[in-house]
Amino acid sequence: MLKSNESHHLYGFTDLKSLNERGPLVISYGKGIYVYDIHNKKYLDANSGLWNACAGFDHPGLIEVAKKQYEKFAGYHSLFGRLSEETLELADKIIEVSPFDDGKVFFCNSGSEANDTLIKMLWMLNKYKGLPEKRKIISRINGYHGVTIGASSMTAKPYNNHFGLPLDGFVHADCPHYWKFGLQNETEEDFSKRMAKNLEDLIIKEDP
């Protein structure tokens, strides 16, 4: 590990006080579900990287596929009416295993980008339906949706107030966490009904 925050890297989702006191954990490599730091100390990575290494960090099949792909080319965009064979095949496969037989697949770099794209598509759709004022988005308090402007506005967490968010038109419903927000002697079924009623009342009030 670095003894303190000596690098030029800016860390996300990190307590800077602790980082400056203890320094970052610098990962060197991964084997299976484990990662190893620069001192060869072993850690069980229960997050699978950032949920993108579910098959492990050194799966031989994935390594071989990646090697073959890089021998063809590292990748290609899907703009201007172009796309790669692999993009076409993956889109078809996703639809095959989904319930949307006549659906379309739009690939994004992250969930944040996917959510912002969805917001823009909804706004555009309503505009062309003659409802440009129909822009309200309802999401749940404490639901995490991403770090871009739109996704952060959907993410009703207090830290986003530091950025002047949420934007106007983003409305937040109750957090449906029974263990934390259930009333005394309220059953889980009654809690669920209360959450549903509150959401219905919010929709009627906001008239989105």
Biotite code that builds the C-alpha atoms (Angstrom):
import biotite.structure as struc

atoms = struc.array([
    struc.Atom([0.000, 0.000, 0.000], chain_id="A", res_id=1, res_name="MET", atom_name="CA", element="C"),
    struc.Atom([0.974, 3.636, -0.399], chain_id="A", res_id=2, res_name="LEU", atom_name="CA", element="C"),
    struc.Atom([1.582, 5.186, 2.997], chain_id="A", res_id=3, res_name="LYS", atom_name="CA", element="C"),
    struc.Atom([-0.806, 8.051, 2.230], chain_id="A", res_id=4, res_name="SER", atom_name="CA", element="C"),
    struc.Atom([-2.713, 9.580, -0.654], chain_id="A", res_id=5, res_name="ASN", atom_name="CA", element="C"),
    struc.Atom([0.458, 10.153, -2.673], chain_id="A", res_id=6, res_name="GLU", atom_name="CA", element="C"),
    struc.Atom([-0.830, 9.363, -6.154], chain_id="A", res_id=7, res_name="SER", atom_name="CA", element="C"),
    struc.Atom([-2.383, 11.695, -8.710], chain_id="A", res_id=8, res_name="HIS", atom_name="CA", element="C"),
    struc.Atom([-5.468, 9.497, -8.851], chain_id="A", res_id=9, res_name="HIS", atom_name="CA", element="C"),
    struc.Atom([-8.793, 10.988, -7.703], chain_id="A", res_id=10, res_name="LEU", atom_name="CA", element="C"),
    struc.Atom([-10.800, 8.325, -5.844], chain_id="A", res_id=11, res_name="TYR", atom_name="CA", element="C"),
    struc.Atom([-14.554, 7.849, -6.056], chain_id="A", res_id=12, res_name="GLY", atom_name="CA", element="C"),
    struc.Atom([-16.815, 6.802, -3.154], chain_id="A", res_id=13, res_name="PHE", atom_name="CA", element="C"),
    struc.Atom([-13.889, 7.171, -0.753], chain_id="A", res_id=14, res_name="THR", atom_name="CA", element="C"),
    struc.Atom([-13.545, 8.775, 2.674], chain_id="A", res_id=15, res_name="ASP", atom_name="CA", element="C"),
    struc.Atom([-10.606, 11.122, 2.104], chain_id="A", res_id=16, res_name="LEU", atom_name="CA", element="C"),
    struc.Atom([-9.710, 11.356, 5.801], chain_id="A", res_id=17, res_name="LYS", atom_name="CA", element="C"),
    struc.Atom([-9.247, 7.592, 6.055], chain_id="A", res_id=18, res_name="SER", atom_name="CA", element="C"),
    struc.Atom([-7.465, 7.540, 2.702], chain_id="A", res_id=19, res_name="LEU", atom_name="CA", element="C"),
    struc.Atom([-4.960, 10.147, 3.844], chain_id="A", res_id=20, res_name="ASN", atom_name="CA", element="C"),
    struc.Atom([-4.389, 8.312, 7.134], chain_id="A", res_id=21, res_name="GLU", atom_name="CA", element="C"),
    struc.Atom([-4.066, 4.761, 5.816], chain_id="A", res_id=22, res_name="ARG", atom_name="CA", element="C"),
    struc.Atom([-3.402, 5.112, 2.121], chain_id="A", res_id=23, res_name="GLY", atom_name="CA", element="C"),
    struc.Atom([-5.126, 3.197, -0.688], chain_id="A", res_id=24, res_name="PRO", atom_name="CA", element="C"),
    struc.Atom([-5.257, -0.554, -1.157], chain_id="A", res_id=25, res_name="LEU", atom_name="CA", element="C"),
    struc.Atom([-3.312, -1.162, -4.359], chain_id="A", res_id=26, res_name="VAL", atom_name="CA", element="C"),
    struc.Atom([-4.396, -4.364, -6.139], chain_id="A", res_id=27, res_name="ILE", atom_name="CA", element="C"),
    struc.Atom([-1.823, -6.136, -8.292], chain_id="A", res_id=28, res_name="SER", atom_name="CA", element="C"),
    struc.Atom([-3.666, -9.147, -9.779], chain_id="A", res_id=29, res_name="TYR", atom_name="CA", element="C"),
    struc.Atom([-6.570, -11.549, -9.361], chain_id="A", res_id=30, res_name="GLY", atom_name="CA", element="C"),
    struc.Atom([-7.001, -15.324, -9.259], chain_id="A", res_id=31, res_name="LYS", atom_name="CA", element="C"),
    struc.Atom([-10.490, -16.782, -9.296], chain_id="A", res_id=32, res_name="GLY", atom_name="CA", element="C"),
    struc.Atom([-12.576, -14.879, -6.746], chain_id="A", res_id=33, res_name="ILE", atom_name="CA", element="C"),
    struc.Atom([-9.503, -13.492, -4.969], chain_id="A", res_id=34, res_name="TYR", atom_name="CA", element="C"),
    struc.Atom([-7.412, -10.374, -5.548], chain_id="A", res_id=35, res_name="VAL", atom_name="CA", element="C"),
    struc.Atom([-3.874, -9.737, -4.314], chain_id="A", res_id=36, res_name="TYR", atom_name="CA", element="C"),
    struc.Atom([-2.304, -6.444, -3.342], chain_id="A", res_id=37, res_name="ASP", atom_name="CA", element="C"),
    struc.Atom([1.213, -5.267, -4.206], chain_id="A", res_id=38, res_name="ILE", atom_name="CA", element="C"),
    struc.Atom([2.482, -7.063, -1.091], chain_id="A", res_id=39, res_name="HIS", atom_name="CA", element="C"),
    struc.Atom([0.859, -10.311, -2.267], chain_id="A", res_id=40, res_name="ASN", atom_name="CA", element="C"),
    struc.Atom([-1.761, -10.217, 0.499], chain_id="A", res_id=41, res_name="LYS", atom_name="CA", element="C"),
    struc.Atom([-4.884, -12.152, -0.516], chain_id="A", res_id=42, res_name="LYS", atom_name="CA", element="C"),
    struc.Atom([-8.452, -10.791, -0.350], chain_id="A", res_id=43, res_name="TYR", atom_name="CA", element="C"),
    struc.Atom([-11.819, -12.367, -1.116], chain_id="A", res_id=44, res_name="LEU", atom_name="CA", element="C"),
    struc.Atom([-13.498, -9.891, -3.483], chain_id="A", res_id=45, res_name="ASP", atom_name="CA", element="C"),
    struc.Atom([-17.195, -10.300, -2.721], chain_id="A", res_id=46, res_name="ALA", atom_name="CA", element="C"),
    struc.Atom([-18.077, -7.516, -5.183], chain_id="A", res_id=47, res_name="ASN", atom_name="CA", element="C"),
    struc.Atom([-16.606, -9.351, -8.196], chain_id="A", res_id=48, res_name="SER", atom_name="CA", element="C"),
    struc.Atom([-14.639, -6.234, -9.098], chain_id="A", res_id=49, res_name="GLY", atom_name="CA", element="C"),
    struc.Atom([-17.515, -3.838, -9.642], chain_id="A", res_id=50, res_name="LEU", atom_name="CA", element="C"),
    struc.Atom([-19.913, -6.740, -10.379], chain_id="A", res_id=51, res_name="TRP", atom_name="CA", element="C"),
    struc.Atom([-18.198, -7.295, -13.726], chain_id="A", res_id=52, res_name="ASN", atom_name="CA", element="C"),
    struc.Atom([-16.014, -10.290, -12.864], chain_id="A", res_id=53, res_name="ALA", atom_name="CA", element="C"),
    struc.Atom([-18.689, -12.819, -11.921], chain_id="A", res_id=54, res_name="CYS", atom_name="CA", element="C"),
    struc.Atom([-16.769, -15.641, -13.614], chain_id="A", res_id=55, res_name="ALA", atom_name="CA", element="C"),
    struc.Atom([-13.602, -14.794, -11.678], chain_id="A", res_id=56, res_name="GLY", atom_name="CA", element="C"),
    struc.Atom([-10.612, -12.633, -12.498], chain_id="A", res_id=57, res_name="PHE", atom_name="CA", element="C"),
    struc.Atom([-8.657, -15.099, -14.623], chain_id="A", res_id=58, res_name="ASP", atom_name="CA", element="C"),
    struc.Atom([-11.193, -17.418, -16.250], chain_id="A", res_id=59, res_name="HIS", atom_name="CA", element="C"),
    struc.Atom([-9.256, -19.198, -19.037], chain_id="A", res_id=60, res_name="PRO", atom_name="CA", element="C"),
    struc.Atom([-12.231, -19.198, -21.404], chain_id="A", res_id=61, res_name="GLY", atom_name="CA", element="C"),
    struc.Atom([-12.692, -15.440, -21.099], chain_id="A", res_id=62, res_name="LEU", atom_name="CA", element="C"),
    struc.Atom([-8.966, -14.841, -21.523], chain_id="A", res_id=63, res_name="ILE", atom_name="CA", element="C"),
    struc.Atom([-8.970, -16.880, -24.728], chain_id="A", res_id=64, res_name="GLU", atom_name="CA", element="C"),
    struc.Atom([-12.025, -15.083, -26.115], chain_id="A", res_id=65, res_name="VAL", atom_name="CA", element="C"),
    struc.Atom([-10.504, -11.679, -25.291], chain_id="A", res_id=66, res_name="ALA", atom_name="CA", element="C"),
    struc.Atom([-7.203, -12.690, -26.920], chain_id="A", res_id=67, res_name="LYS", atom_name="CA", element="C"),
    struc.Atom([-8.965, -13.804, -30.112], chain_id="A", res_id=68, res_name="LYS", atom_name="CA", element="C"),
    struc.Atom([-11.007, -10.612, -30.212], chain_id="A", res_id=69, res_name="GLN", atom_name="CA", element="C"),
    struc.Atom([-7.924, -8.403, -29.818], chain_id="A", res_id=70, res_name="TYR", atom_name="CA", element="C"),
    struc.Atom([-6.281, -10.290, -32.656], chain_id="A", res_id=71, res_name="GLU", atom_name="CA", element="C"),
    struc.Atom([-9.215, -9.160, -34.856], chain_id="A", res_id=72, res_name="LYS", atom_name="CA", element="C"),
    struc.Atom([-9.581, -5.687, -33.326], chain_id="A", res_id=73, res_name="PHE", atom_name="CA", element="C"),
    struc.Atom([-10.091, -4.342, -29.809], chain_id="A", res_id=74, res_name="ALA", atom_name="CA", element="C"),
    struc.Atom([-13.555, -3.066, -30.553], chain_id="A", res_id=75, res_name="GLY", atom_name="CA", element="C"),
    struc.Atom([-15.624, -0.835, -32.794], chain_id="A", res_id=76, res_name="TYR", atom_name="CA", element="C"),
    struc.Atom([-18.335, 1.782, -32.337], chain_id="A", res_id=77, res_name="HIS", atom_name="CA", element="C"),
    struc.Atom([-21.996, 1.381, -33.254], chain_id="A", res_id=78, res_name="SER", atom_name="CA", element="C"),
    struc.Atom([-22.601, 4.894, -34.596], chain_id="A", res_id=79, res_name="LEU", atom_name="CA", element="C"),
    struc.Atom([-23.439, 6.166, -38.101], chain_id="A", res_id=80, res_name="PHE", atom_name="CA", element="C"),
    struc.Atom([-25.197, 2.911, -39.037], chain_id="A", res_id=81, res_name="GLY", atom_name="CA", element="C"),
    struc.Atom([-22.143, 0.762, -38.352], chain_id="A", res_id=82, res_name="ARG", atom_name="CA", element="C"),
    struc.Atom([-21.483, -2.023, -35.875], chain_id="A", res_id=83, res_name="LEU", atom_name="CA", element="C"),
    struc.Atom([-19.304, -5.062, -35.365], chain_id="A", res_id=84, res_name="SER", atom_name="CA", element="C"),
    struc.Atom([-20.341, -8.685, -35.825], chain_id="A", res_id=85, res_name="GLU", atom_name="CA", element="C"),
    struc.Atom([-19.969, -9.202, -32.087], chain_id="A", res_id=86, res_name="GLU", atom_name="CA", element="C"),
    struc.Atom([-22.293, -6.304, -31.268], chain_id="A", res_id=87, res_name="THR", atom_name="CA", element="C"),
    struc.Atom([-24.926, -7.709, -33.609], chain_id="A", res_id=88, res_name="LEU", atom_name="CA", element="C"),
    struc.Atom([-24.630, -11.198, -32.121], chain_id="A", res_id=89, res_name="GLU", atom_name="CA", element="C"),
    struc.Atom([-24.776, -9.946, -28.526], chain_id="A", res_id=90, res_name="LEU", atom_name="CA", element="C"),
    struc.Atom([-27.853, -7.800, -29.189], chain_id="A", res_id=91, res_name="ALA", atom_name="CA", element="C"),
    struc.Atom([-29.638, -10.789, -30.730], chain_id="A", res_id=92, res_name="ASP", atom_name="CA", element="C"),
    struc.Atom([-28.645, -13.013, -27.802], chain_id="A", res_id=93, res_name="LYS", atom_name="CA", element="C"),
    struc.Atom([-29.915, -10.506, -25.231], chain_id="A", res_id=94, res_name="ILE", atom_name="CA", element="C"),
    struc.Atom([-33.296, -10.319, -26.972], chain_id="A", res_id=95, res_name="ILE", atom_name="CA", element="C"),
    struc.Atom([-33.375, -14.121, -27.221], chain_id="A", res_id=96, res_name="GLU", atom_name="CA", element="C"),
    struc.Atom([-33.153, -14.516, -23.426], chain_id="A", res_id=97, res_name="VAL", atom_name="CA", element="C"),
    struc.Atom([-35.374, -11.518, -22.648], chain_id="A", res_id=98, res_name="SER", atom_name="CA", element="C"),
    struc.Atom([-39.188, -11.265, -22.686], chain_id="A", res_id=99, res_name="PRO", atom_name="CA", element="C"),
    struc.Atom([-39.015, -8.566, -25.397], chain_id="A", res_id=100, res_name="PHE", atom_name="CA", element="C"),
    struc.Atom([-39.247, -10.477, -28.679], chain_id="A", res_id=101, res_name="ASP", atom_name="CA", element="C"),
    struc.Atom([-39.441, -7.314, -30.786], chain_id="A", res_id=102, res_name="ASP", atom_name="CA", element="C"),
    struc.Atom([-37.163, -5.208, -28.565], chain_id="A", res_id=103, res_name="GLY", atom_name="CA", element="C"),
    struc.Atom([-34.027, -3.275, -29.395], chain_id="A", res_id=104, res_name="LYS", atom_name="CA", element="C"),
    struc.Atom([-30.737, -3.207, -27.476], chain_id="A", res_id=105, res_name="VAL", atom_name="CA", element="C"),
    struc.Atom([-28.811, 0.026, -26.896], chain_id="A", res_id=106, res_name="PHE", atom_name="CA", element="C"),
    struc.Atom([-25.348, -0.558, -25.437], chain_id="A", res_id=107, res_name="PHE", atom_name="CA", element="C"),
    struc.Atom([-23.958, 1.907, -22.895], chain_id="A", res_id=108, res_name="CYS", atom_name="CA", element="C"),
    struc.Atom([-20.728, 2.240, -20.937], chain_id="A", res_id=109, res_name="ASN", atom_name="CA", element="C"),
    struc.Atom([-22.391, 2.212, -17.516], chain_id="A", res_id=110, res_name="SER", atom_name="CA", element="C"),
    struc.Atom([-25.666, 2.125, -15.644], chain_id="A", res_id=111, res_name="GLY", atom_name="CA", element="C"),
    struc.Atom([-25.404, 5.893, -15.177], chain_id="A", res_id=112, res_name="SER", atom_name="CA", element="C"),
    struc.Atom([-25.251, 6.415, -18.930], chain_id="A", res_id=113, res_name="GLU", atom_name="CA", element="C"),
    struc.Atom([-28.075, 3.926, -19.463], chain_id="A", res_id=114, res_name="ALA", atom_name="CA", element="C"),
    struc.Atom([-30.335, 5.789, -17.036], chain_id="A", res_id=115, res_name="ASN", atom_name="CA", element="C"),
    struc.Atom([-29.550, 9.193, -18.553], chain_id="A", res_id=116, res_name="ASP", atom_name="CA", element="C"),
    struc.Atom([-30.254, 7.772, -22.011], chain_id="A", res_id=117, res_name="THR", atom_name="CA", element="C"),
    struc.Atom([-33.599, 6.409, -20.826], chain_id="A", res_id=118, res_name="LEU", atom_name="CA", element="C"),
    struc.Atom([-34.541, 9.786, -19.309], chain_id="A", res_id=119, res_name="ILE", atom_name="CA", element="C"),
    struc.Atom([-33.718, 11.593, -22.562], chain_id="A", res_id=120, res_name="LYS", atom_name="CA", element="C"),
    struc.Atom([-35.662, 9.061, -24.622], chain_id="A", res_id=121, res_name="MET", atom_name="CA", element="C"),
    struc.Atom([-38.731, 9.483, -22.396], chain_id="A", res_id=122, res_name="LEU", atom_name="CA", element="C"),
    struc.Atom([-38.524, 13.269, -22.647], chain_id="A", res_id=123, res_name="TRP", atom_name="CA", element="C"),
    struc.Atom([-38.098, 13.092, -26.422], chain_id="A", res_id=124, res_name="MET", atom_name="CA", element="C"),
    struc.Atom([-41.029, 10.675, -26.756], chain_id="A", res_id=125, res_name="LEU", atom_name="CA", element="C"),
    struc.Atom([-43.305, 12.952, -24.751], chain_id="A", res_id=126, res_name="ASN", atom_name="CA", element="C"),
    struc.Atom([-42.200, 15.994, -26.755], chain_id="A", res_id=127, res_name="LYS", atom_name="CA", element="C"),
    struc.Atom([-43.129, 14.322, -30.041], chain_id="A", res_id=128, res_name="TYR", atom_name="CA", element="C"),
    struc.Atom([-46.434, 13.198, -28.549], chain_id="A", res_id=129, res_name="LYS", atom_name="CA", element="C"),
    struc.Atom([-47.234, 16.869, -27.945], chain_id="A", res_id=130, res_name="GLY", atom_name="CA", element="C"),
    struc.Atom([-46.528, 16.648, -24.204], chain_id="A", res_id=131, res_name="LEU", atom_name="CA", element="C"),
    struc.Atom([-43.235, 18.534, -23.762], chain_id="A", res_id=132, res_name="PRO", atom_name="CA", element="C"),
    struc.Atom([-44.185, 19.442, -20.187], chain_id="A", res_id=133, res_name="GLU", atom_name="CA", element="C"),
    struc.Atom([-44.420, 15.752, -19.218], chain_id="A", res_id=134, res_name="LYS", atom_name="CA", element="C"),
    struc.Atom([-40.922, 15.437, -17.769], chain_id="A", res_id=135, res_name="ARG", atom_name="CA", element="C"),
    struc.Atom([-41.304, 14.291, -14.166], chain_id="A", res_id=136, res_name="LYS", atom_name="CA", element="C"),
    struc.Atom([-39.367, 11.227, -13.042], chain_id="A", res_id=137, res_name="ILE", atom_name="CA", element="C"),
    struc.Atom([-40.307, 9.355, -9.853], chain_id="A", res_id=138, res_name="ILE", atom_name="CA", element="C"),
    struc.Atom([-37.706, 7.233, -8.087], chain_id="A", res_id=139, res_name="SER", atom_name="CA", element="C"),
    struc.Atom([-37.257, 5.819, -4.601], chain_id="A", res_id=140, res_name="ARG", atom_name="CA", element="C"),
    struc.Atom([-35.407, 7.514, -1.747], chain_id="A", res_id=141, res_name="ILE", atom_name="CA", element="C"),
    struc.Atom([-32.033, 5.768, -1.219], chain_id="A", res_id=142, res_name="ASN", atom_name="CA", element="C"),
    struc.Atom([-32.306, 4.009, -4.567], chain_id="A", res_id=143, res_name="GLY", atom_name="CA", element="C"),
    struc.Atom([-28.945, 4.267, -6.338], chain_id="A", res_id=144, res_name="TYR", atom_name="CA", element="C"),
    struc.Atom([-29.111, 4.992, -10.077], chain_id="A", res_id=145, res_name="HIS", atom_name="CA", element="C"),
    struc.Atom([-25.708, 6.403, -10.998], chain_id="A", res_id=146, res_name="GLY", atom_name="CA", element="C"),
    struc.Atom([-23.405, 9.416, -10.965], chain_id="A", res_id=147, res_name="VAL", atom_name="CA", element="C"),
    struc.Atom([-24.372, 11.431, -14.054], chain_id="A", res_id=148, res_name="THR", atom_name="CA", element="C"),
    struc.Atom([-26.624, 14.488, -13.670], chain_id="A", res_id=149, res_name="ILE", atom_name="CA", element="C"),
    struc.Atom([-29.881, 12.702, -14.475], chain_id="A", res_id=150, res_name="GLY", atom_name="CA", element="C"),
    struc.Atom([-29.015, 9.486, -12.652], chain_id="A", res_id=151, res_name="ALA", atom_name="CA", element="C"),
    struc.Atom([-27.819, 11.464, -9.608], chain_id="A", res_id=152, res_name="SER", atom_name="CA", element="C"),
    struc.Atom([-31.120, 13.359, -9.590], chain_id="A", res_id=153, res_name="SER", atom_name="CA", element="C"),
    struc.Atom([-32.900, 10.001, -9.476], chain_id="A", res_id=154, res_name="MET", atom_name="CA", element="C"),
    struc.Atom([-30.614, 8.880, -6.651], chain_id="A", res_id=155, res_name="THR", atom_name="CA", element="C"),
    struc.Atom([-32.271, 10.453, -3.609], chain_id="A", res_id=156, res_name="ALA", atom_name="CA", element="C"),
    struc.Atom([-29.284, 10.465, -1.289], chain_id="A", res_id=157, res_name="LYS", atom_name="CA", element="C"),
    struc.Atom([-28.279, 13.512, 0.790], chain_id="A", res_id=158, res_name="PRO", atom_name="CA", element="C"),
    struc.Atom([-24.746, 13.766, -0.628], chain_id="A", res_id=159, res_name="TYR", atom_name="CA", element="C"),
    struc.Atom([-26.167, 14.816, -4.001], chain_id="A", res_id=160, res_name="ASN", atom_name="CA", element="C"),
    struc.Atom([-27.382, 18.057, -2.399], chain_id="A", res_id=161, res_name="ASN", atom_name="CA", element="C"),
    struc.Atom([-23.751, 19.230, -2.483], chain_id="A", res_id=162, res_name="HIS", atom_name="CA", element="C"),
    struc.Atom([-24.014, 19.326, -6.281], chain_id="A", res_id=163, res_name="PHE", atom_name="CA", element="C"),
    struc.Atom([-27.269, 21.309, -6.335], chain_id="A", res_id=164, res_name="GLY", atom_name="CA", element="C"),
    struc.Atom([-29.230, 18.179, -7.190], chain_id="A", res_id=165, res_name="LEU", atom_name="CA", element="C"),
    struc.Atom([-31.799, 16.874, -7.847], chain_id="A", res_id=166, res_name="PRO", atom_name="CA", element="C"),
    struc.Atom([-32.813, 18.811, -10.939], chain_id="A", res_id=167, res_name="LEU", atom_name="CA", element="C"),
    struc.Atom([-36.365, 20.123, -11.098], chain_id="A", res_id=168, res_name="ASP", atom_name="CA", element="C"),
    struc.Atom([-38.878, 17.461, -12.057], chain_id="A", res_id=169, res_name="GLY", atom_name="CA", element="C"),
    struc.Atom([-37.253, 14.584, -10.186], chain_id="A", res_id=170, res_name="PHE", atom_name="CA", element="C"),
    struc.Atom([-39.598, 13.395, -7.437], chain_id="A", res_id=171, res_name="VAL", atom_name="CA", element="C"),
    struc.Atom([-38.778, 10.873, -4.737], chain_id="A", res_id=172, res_name="HIS", atom_name="CA", element="C"),
    struc.Atom([-41.058, 8.279, -3.185], chain_id="A", res_id=173, res_name="ALA", atom_name="CA", element="C"),
    struc.Atom([-40.632, 6.476, 0.144], chain_id="A", res_id=174, res_name="ASP", atom_name="CA", element="C"),
    struc.Atom([-37.805, 4.016, 0.655], chain_id="A", res_id=175, res_name="CYS", atom_name="CA", element="C"),
    struc.Atom([-39.480, 0.562, 0.869], chain_id="A", res_id=176, res_name="PRO", atom_name="CA", element="C"),
    struc.Atom([-37.123, -0.757, 3.559], chain_id="A", res_id=177, res_name="HIS", atom_name="CA", element="C"),
    struc.Atom([-39.383, -2.544, 6.038], chain_id="A", res_id=178, res_name="TYR", atom_name="CA", element="C"),
    struc.Atom([-36.685, -3.225, 8.624], chain_id="A", res_id=179, res_name="TRP", atom_name="CA", element="C"),
    struc.Atom([-35.728, 0.464, 8.789], chain_id="A", res_id=180, res_name="LYS", atom_name="CA", element="C"),
    struc.Atom([-38.977, 2.271, 8.080], chain_id="A", res_id=181, res_name="PHE", atom_name="CA", element="C"),
    struc.Atom([-41.749, -0.042, 9.217], chain_id="A", res_id=182, res_name="GLY", atom_name="CA", element="C"),
    struc.Atom([-43.980, 1.414, 11.931], chain_id="A", res_id=183, res_name="LEU", atom_name="CA", element="C"),
    struc.Atom([-44.286, -0.169, 15.365], chain_id="A", res_id=184, res_name="GLN", atom_name="CA", element="C"),
    struc.Atom([-46.446, -3.322, 15.180], chain_id="A", res_id=185, res_name="ASN", atom_name="CA", element="C"),
    struc.Atom([-46.841, -2.855, 11.408], chain_id="A", res_id=186, res_name="GLU", atom_name="CA", element="C"),
    struc.Atom([-46.663, -6.119, 9.472], chain_id="A", res_id=187, res_name="THR", atom_name="CA", element="C"),
    struc.Atom([-44.586, -6.396, 6.336], chain_id="A", res_id=188, res_name="GLU", atom_name="CA", element="C"),
    struc.Atom([-47.776, -6.784, 4.307], chain_id="A", res_id=189, res_name="GLU", atom_name="CA", element="C"),
    struc.Atom([-49.259, -3.624, 5.825], chain_id="A", res_id=190, res_name="ASP", atom_name="CA", element="C"),
    struc.Atom([-45.988, -1.794, 5.235], chain_id="A", res_id=191, res_name="PHE", atom_name="CA", element="C"),
    struc.Atom([-46.064, -2.824, 1.569], chain_id="A", res_id=192, res_name="SER", atom_name="CA", element="C"),
    struc.Atom([-49.641, -1.608, 1.224], chain_id="A", res_id=193, res_name="LYS", atom_name="CA", element="C"),
    struc.Atom([-48.700, 1.713, 2.833], chain_id="A", res_id=194, res_name="ARG", atom_name="CA", element="C"),
    struc.Atom([-45.777, 2.140, 0.444], chain_id="A", res_id=195, res_name="MET", atom_name="CA", element="C"),
    struc.Atom([-48.043, 1.400, -2.530], chain_id="A", res_id=196, res_name="ALA", atom_name="CA", element="C"),
    struc.Atom([-50.693, 3.858, -1.301], chain_id="A", res_id=197, res_name="LYS", atom_name="CA", element="C"),
    struc.Atom([-48.085, 6.577, -0.700], chain_id="A", res_id=198, res_name="ASN", atom_name="CA", element="C"),
    struc.Atom([-46.727, 6.054, -4.204], chain_id="A", res_id=199, res_name="LEU", atom_name="CA", element="C"),
    struc.Atom([-50.222, 6.257, -5.685], chain_id="A", res_id=200, res_name="GLU", atom_name="CA", element="C"),
    struc.Atom([-50.900, 9.472, -3.753], chain_id="A", res_id=201, res_name="ASP", atom_name="CA", element="C"),
    struc.Atom([-47.594, 10.937, -4.938], chain_id="A", res_id=202, res_name="LEU", atom_name="CA", element="C"),
    struc.Atom([-48.377, 10.158, -8.584], chain_id="A", res_id=203, res_name="ILE", atom_name="CA", element="C"),
    struc.Atom([-51.809, 11.789, -8.279], chain_id="A", res_id=204, res_name="ILE", atom_name="CA", element="C"),
    struc.Atom([-50.311, 14.821, -6.528], chain_id="A", res_id=205, res_name="LYS", atom_name="CA", element="C"),
    struc.Atom([-47.527, 15.325, -9.063], chain_id="A", res_id=206, res_name="GLU", atom_name="CA", element="C"),
    struc.Atom([-49.691, 14.529, -12.101], chain_id="A", res_id=207, res_name="ASP", atom_name="CA", element="C"),
    struc.Atom([-46.579, 13.539, -14.061], chain_id="A", res_id=208, res_name="PRO", atom_name="CA", element="C"),
])
